Amino acid sequence: MQENPRKVFLVGLTTNQGNLDYELEELANLAKANNLEPVETFTQKLERPNPSTYFGKGKVEELGEAVKTYDVDMIVVNDELTPSQIRNLEKTTDATVVDRTGLILEIFAQRAKTKVAKLQVQLARLQYQLPRLRTSMSISLDQQTGTGGAGFTSRGSGETKLEQSRQRITSQMVHVRQELVDLDKSENTRSMQRHANNLPNVALVGYTNAGKSTLMNRLLMRFGVGADNDDSKQVFEKDMLFATLNTTVRQLTLPDKRQFLLSDTVGFVSKLPHNLVAAFKSTLQEAANADLILHVVDVSDEHYKSMMETTEKTLTEIGVTGKPVITVYNKADRTELHYPDISGDNVITLSALDTNSQDALIDLIVKHIFNDSEVVTLHIPFDKGNIVAQLAAKHKFIEEQYDETGSWLTVELSEVERNLFQQYITEAKSMNS
């Protein structure tokens, strides 16, 4: 049973860059995702954060008074703070101070389910914690370095001496990195096996809560093997930030038997902690290896353009560049926009819940990933029945005839397949010879 939410203040600075209203709205959603209840918001306009206390002196004093008045013991800050800023703010306001990075890391720790995700989050938290060690910490050392979903605690929790703590965290980081290297080798092997099947890979990317998992599940229900009656083959979907951190890969088979892999990746958010981006590079490896990227956008959100910029910036940061991209403007059913609507070869407006939209998207995907396909005719001897079976498993034959020596098959093949079966390809006119 979930405890009652902890009441918090949200604070942020208006500088020359950024959209504070949008960021604070997102910060409030992040807080709620961590069972925190924002009760008041404090902002100040400064050219840059105060290096000592983030806010200016007067605003910090106002914040301290508000803490007493509202009986609030936690302050959530919209930016990543330095250790000294956290320490000084806590001393002045007599409240626990959590910055945006710490909050996101905490949410990721709660959402992580697989061993890889837990280790990646643990590494990011250790990297965040190391320079912030002090003798009186806001967040207990044991909780910060654990792999579970521990919540925020009050100040003054017990811990080892500072230097011992540093050594302990450094040692843990070395251990976690090695575990990730070992697991990454296994995942690379699995990924290579998937690509060895010559199946195109399509990756869903986008802002958190854009509807990626919903879209994937709807496609799986129609084109996935067993996903319509096996929940384990679908992906978790819920209307909240970072509903899932796992990269899920599933195989889709279209009515014409053509197949491709579809992967759902972790969602992005503005000011995503750098350490977390670095830690999740392997989680996003499917996007890096994809033949086609579907950038899913919640077009019903007034800030969708900023969300798109964040996603594109993060993809560039993790090295996912130069890939063909289809922009999928999702949740059009919540707007006045017409859907499904295709603009050129790279943009589609749709609702993931609408079957016509799903069909339109599939058609667009097919144009991209099977764009090197050609119709060919093959003559396959009867003693090569395994070749016919291999083709039949992935293709619907356009025409099929037989003579005394073997099968004549007219079928649409990709360039890779044409090279693979080159010795059996002949002229189409041979069908009637």
CORSULLIN-V15800 format. One record per pair of residues at least 24 apart in sequence whose ideal C-beta (glycine too) atoms are under 6 Angstrom apart, sorted by the first residue. I is the first residue (numbers start at 1). J is the second residue. Records with the same first field share a line. If there is no record, write none. Layout:
BEGIN
I: J, J
END
This chain:
BEGIN
5: 35, 36, 37
6: 36
7: 37, 39, 72
8: 36, 38, 74, 76
9: 40, 72, 75
10: 38, 41, 76
11: 42, 75, 77
12: 43, 78
13: 44, 46, 49
14: 43, 45
22: 303
23: 78
27: 78
29: 241
30: 103
31: 76
33: 107, 240, 241
34: 106, 107
52: 88
53: 88, 89
54: 85
60: 92
63: 93
64: 92, 93
67: 93, 95
76: 103
83: 131, 132
96: 138, 155
100: 271
101: 273
104: 273
107: 242
109: 149
110: 149
111: 242, 245
112: 245
114: 246
116: 183
117: 245
118: 147
119: 176, 179, 180
120: 279, 280
122: 147, 176
123: 176, 279
124: 275, 276, 279
126: 169, 172, 173
127: 275
128: 275
130: 169
133: 162, 165
141: 165
145: 172
184: 282
198: 416
199: 259, 260, 261
200: 260, 291, 369
201: 261, 290, 291
202: 260, 262, 292
203: 263, 286, 287, 290, 293
204: 264, 294, 296
205: 265, 287, 293, 295
206: 295, 296, 311
207: 267, 268, 307, 311
208: 241, 242, 267, 269
209: 241
210: 296, 297, 298
211: 296, 330, 331, 352
212: 264, 296
213: 237, 264
214: 352
215: 352
216: 264
218: 352, 358
220: 250
223: 252, 253
224: 250, 252
235: 264
247: 283, 286
256: 396
257: 394, 395, 396
259: 394
260: 369
268: 310, 311, 314
270: 310
277: 317
281: 318
284: 318
287: 320
288: 320
291: 369
292: 324, 368, 369
293: 323, 325
294: 326, 328
295: 325, 327
296: 328, 330
297: 329
298: 331
299: 329, 332
300: 331, 334, 335
324: 368
326: 364
372: 414, 415
373: 412, 414
375: 412
376: 413, 425
377: 410, 426, 428
378: 409, 424, 425
379: 406, 408, 426
380: 406, 407, 424
381: 405, 406
382: 406
END
